[in-house]
Amino acid sequence: MKIKSKLPHVGTTIFTVMSALANEYNAINLSQGFPNYPSSQKLNDLVTNAMNNGYNQYAPMAGNLELRLAIAHKYKLLYKSTYHPEKEITVTAGATQAIFTIISAFIRPNDEVIIFKPAYDCYEPAVEINGGKIIPIQLSAPNYSVNWDAVASKISNKTKLIIINSPHNPSGTIWSKEDMLQLQKLTQNTDIIVLSDEVYEHIIFDEAQHQSACLFDDLKQRSFITASFGKTFHNTGWKIGYCCAPESLMSEFRKVHQFNVFSVNHPSQKGIADYMQDSETYLGLNAFFQRKRDLFLSLISESRFKFQPSQGTYFQVLDYSEITDADDVDFAKRLTKEFKIAAIPLSVFNDNNKDDKVLRFCFAKIDETLVKASEILTKI
Ligand SMILES: Cc1ncc(COP(=O)(O)O)c(C=O)c1O
């Protein structure tokens, strides 16, 4: 049988490749973005209670209502922004599903989608499988700041969607209020939809404020915000997330959602809804991760790696150009095999695999792991 792939260029992701290599060589794995400490016992108990109390059948299509109310409350509390829990919030199987569903609901063949590179890897295949055309805009290391004139020059009457991500995976940079205002200005009076991937909204450092798309009135009217409980509550394996958008956008989203997922794991939703009643569960995250970032950076301060402290996310980018001029994929493999530490080479997220000689390290790890990792990094 002849199979004509709809995604001929897609292979195994770099996360799978590096994690497999880390396992094979028994290396410390700072490549993939997941914690190596447990999800909270209280939250685990609340999910168990939900199972024992009968939350074992299909949840409502848009998500458990208590969870949607808790999400709506969070937007009120943090951003003074209103999302109607019944019409404007949908619980999804992780942010990944929300992103795929948004793109499937709106992108037709030849629609253009602007993506800032380096970009998280699930955006492009979703655009491609729906026949859309990716318009990449490369951000430059080490600041990864946006050249808004370049963005203006790429917007055309074919632009259907702009995908943004702050705090940004993989660079650990954040967008300023000025960036969001620029985006708002460029999209005003257009039919462009914005997908604002805000999965790291609660991991932002040095007292910076997260500039959610919902803070900007005109932007909010054209935006989906995607979020991930896996990132927020240290349980990436549960795959629960959500998205918010004005009703007119959300009703199109749900037309697709009800047929590709219908509804999401019910006991986890109920458990998370109960857990979120205490806002400290998410408000305390910045301090928790800032301590880890600071520990990691202080421990590697004597190393030959150069860095600008991560501004958000649980990733730190390290520049190894003083160590070698090897390309970043080769160097990442060598680090794993010879030095027993795994990281992600940034070129895989860049336009034309641009190699800035930087690697991404995940610091969502217990202190002991960070200490061991930095001992290795200091010796290289
Ligand atoms: C920027 C970004 N968006 C989306 C996701 C996917 O989130 P989830 O695991 O909830 O599907 C990730 C996960 O690493 C991410 O880093």
The ligand as a Tripos MOL2 file, in Angstrom:
@<TRIPOS>MOLECULE
LIG
   16    16     1     0     0
SMALL
NO_CHARGES

@<TRIPOS>ATOM
      1 C1          4.9750   26.7180   24.9530 C.3       1 LIG1
      2 C2          4.2170   25.4600   25.2180 C.ar      1 LIG1
      3 N1          2.9580   25.3650   24.7700 N.ar      1 LIG1
      4 C3          2.2260   24.2540   24.9780 C.ar      1 LIG1
      5 C4          2.7410   23.1730   25.6640 C.ar      1 LIG1
      6 C5          1.9160   21.9440   25.8350 C.3       1 LIG1
      7 O1          1.2650   21.8890   27.0860 O.3       1 LIG1
      8 P1          0.4950   20.5830   27.5410 P.3       1 LIG1
      9 O2          1.4870   19.6270   28.1080 O.co2     1 LIG1
     10 O3         -0.5000   21.0640   28.5480 O.co2     1 LIG1
     11 O4         -0.1720   20.0080   26.3340 O.co2     1 LIG1
     12 C6          4.0550   23.2240   26.1220 C.ar      1 LIG1
     13 C7          4.6510   22.0630   26.7960 C.2       1 LIG1
     14 O5          5.8650   21.9350   26.9200 O.2       1 LIG1
     15 C8          4.8110   24.4060   25.9040 C.ar      1 LIG1
     16 O6          6.0660   24.5200   26.3470 O.3       1 LIG1
@<TRIPOS>BOND
     1     1     2 1
     2     2     3 ar
     3     2    15 ar
     4     3     4 ar
     5     4     5 ar
     6     5     6 1
     7     5    12 ar
     8     6     7 1
     9     7     8 1
    10     8     9 2
    11     8    10 1
    12     8    11 1
    13    12    13 1
    14    12    15 ar
    15    13    14 2
    16    15    16 1
@<TRIPOS>SUBSTRUCTURE
     1 LIG1         1 GROUP 0 **** ****
